Every structure is written in structure tokens, then in C-alpha cells.
Amino acid sequence: MSTQARYLIKFQHGDLARLRARLLEDVSREQFAVLLGKTQKINGHTIIKVVDLLFLEQADYAQQSVTFLRIKKDFIHRSLVELTNRYDVDTLIDVHTHPFSQRHVAFSPTDDADERGFFQFLNETFAGIKYASIVFSQRQYSARVWTFRSHAIVARSALIKTQTSREGIESSDVHASDEKIAVADGSIFQRSALVLGLDVMRTIMHDQVISVIGVGGLGSVLAEHLIHMGFHTINLIDPDVLEVSNLNRVVGAYYEDAKQKRSKVEVVRHHLTSINPHATVQAYHKDVHEKELESVLALSDWMIVATDTHASRLRVQELSIKYAVPLLSVGVNITVKENTIEDMSGEVITARVGDALCLQCLNRINPIQVASERHPEKTIREELVKRGYVTGKEIKEPAVKTLNTFVATMAVEVLINQYTEQHR
């Protein structure tokens, strides 16, 4: 995600397509809808997560033509009543169409005056209600967030973000990057472009931020795959340092790194930038619960969690839902009893916001384990272990790179498919 985008309107999976299908079904007349959202401000960015879509019935229109519409006050009143009575939303986004335009679209002077007046009404009548607006042509959009600057009302251009890049549509306000992709003979990504196509390569190289949480035997292989596939902006998050016992599976790690107890993220970062020195790889030698990392993850396009604690996975899922960032959860298991391997398996879970899917409902997060790892009272954490609610905390699990590599490869293939949709 471009750090230049200070205002973002983020849709749950499938909602933007549903909204456009409904509003552009009849292009002989302008159409209108209201979205209810939740606004979060973080590190200089404003992120609005769209929570609900409210569509009009024909009786809710007072006037409607190909270039003009007027909404009955009763519909706006009902929308405001719902907005103010709900705990999960604090933002109203009005949406209308300019169906006469195929591509480029812009707010009209009438739109400017109406929205400015409505924002002033909201500000004078309600406490804490935010306001934004979107206009669609048949193929593009323009979006803005209304706010104040030095007590004056201003509209800030916004970008729409969807759970997958293929859901998105082009903004009339932001020009696509003209940066050339190096795919000539002998370049790093020549053969990747032959498989994925230039459009996908352009997206993953210049418009995507991937955060990998947990950079051990599984996460380090994932990160290496990402850099080989062409992702140019990667965040590595892990609080641990290398140990000699990690060297059987952490890619890019050497014996001297372990002896010096270098952080896993720095070792893997060096490895990735040695493969592609043009990539931007940030290393965060921190626990995912640290406040600084909230903005890092909020501004990511995908989170990939490959940690071995329940508390860290719960934290990543919380941020995924809060900021509407899609999540891949990746894990492996090896069970050995009496020197015999009983189970050797792994899984990749895709949880896009709006899929009605979470790690808790799949029983991948155990609340007792979370308490034993993160409860603020040390005595409670110890008592959970002493009473047998939590077992195996001090046992080193079996781990081999072959299984990690297989599951990491599957995970990156699942991620790439979010851009290509080659497999459904």
C-alpha cells in the first residue's frame, strides 16, 4: 500500500462488487446508497472500514434522472438513526453514480455544495460522526473524506482498498505508476512475468506491502519465496534471536549468526536484500503486541502469521479485523511418539475480512493458551501450567525444513492466487 495514501476506504470481501453491481445495474439514471463504516486514525492515516451497505428502494427517491437525483429526507433520517444507535459504526459514506460516464469521473459543483452542507449539518448536530463520499462512473471512482483544517471544511482525496487487488477498480484521482518493470532478458523477474503476466507483476512489485509475523523456520522460507516471486515491500516481525538449534531450518542463517545471537529478522532481511537489493525489507525485532507495530500491520495489504504462540495469532487476527487487512495463517505439526512419526502435517488458512471466517471459530486459538502466554499476572500464568491447563510449554517441538518448505510454498501459491485467480 502506498504510504502516500493518507485516507483509505476499505471494503470487506465482495462488498465493492455487490455495491457496484446494484448501483450500475440501471445506467439510465443516477443511483444512490449509504455505507456505514468505522473510522480509525493511526500514524497520520485515516482508515475507514466499511461495515454495512444500505440500499434505497425506488420509493426513497424524490427525483431521479441520468444526471440528477434527489433523496427523500426520510431515508437519510433512517440512515442516521441506525448510525447513531450502533456501537460498531461512526461514519456515514454517501455513494452515487454518474452513469453517463464510462471512465473518468469527478464530483460536480452541485455535489461539492450538497456534501459540504451535509457535513456541516452532521458536525453541528451529532458528536463524533465522520463523513465521506464516493462517486462511480461505469469503470472508475473518485472518493473523498470530509474533515476540518484550521476550522475550515476541506475534502481529502481517498483511495478505495479491497481485500484482493482483483476486486479493486481504478481511481480517477490517482494515476497508475509508470515505473517500468525489469523483465528483459537476464533480469530477475523475466520468467516470473511470463507466468504471472505484466499486470500482476506490476501490482506485486509496486503496490503491495506484505507483513510476515514470525520469521523462524516457516516464516523465513515464506519471506524468501515472497522475494523470489517479486514482492518488493516486506515487513519482518519477530522478537527472537537465532540459536544454533534454529540452523536446520531458518533460511539465510549461518553458524556465526547464531553464535552472535543476531536477531532472526535482521538475518533474514540481509538474506532477502542480497537476493534483490531493490526490495524494501523492514526488520522489526519486536513482539507483535508492541504498539509501534499496529500501524505497520494496519497499513499492510496482507498479513501472514507463522508464529508458534496462540497470543500472537490472536493479536494478528484482531488487527486484521480492525483494519480490514486480509490474513494468511500458516502452521505445521510433527508428532513423534516412541521414535515414530505419527503425524507430519501443515495448513494454510485464508481469512479475508468479510469471509465470515476466523481462527477462533476454526478452533486454532485456545483462550487458555492465550492466558498462559499473556495474562498480566505472572502467578496466574504459572498456575495455569501448574494445574495442567497448559502442557508442553518447555518442550521443543520437532521441526524440519522439508515440511516448512512444502507448507510455505503452498501458502505463497495461495497468496499469488489472490492476484491471478487462476484457481477458484
Secondary structure, 3 states (H helix, E strand, C coil): CCCCCCEEEECCCCHHHHHHHHHCCCCCCCCEEEEEEEEEEECCEEEEEEEEEEECCHHHEEEECCCCEEECHHHHHHHHHHHHHCCCCCEEEEEEECCCCCCCCCCCHHHHHHHHHHHHHHHHHCCCCEEEEEEECCCEEEEEEEEEECCEEEEEEEEEECCCHHHCCEECCCCCCCCCCCCCCCCCCHHHHHHHCHHHHHHHHHCCEEEEECCCHHHHHHHHHHHHHCCCEEEEECCCECCHHHCCCCCCCCHHHHHCCCEHHHHHHHHHHHHCCCCEEEEECCCCCCCHHHHHHHCCCEEEECCCCHHHHHHHHHHHHHHCCCEEEEEEEEEEECCEEEEEEEEEEEECCCCCCCCCCCCCCCHHHHHHHHCCCHHHHHHHHHCCCCCCCCCCCCCCHHHHHHHHHHHHHHHHHHHHCCCC
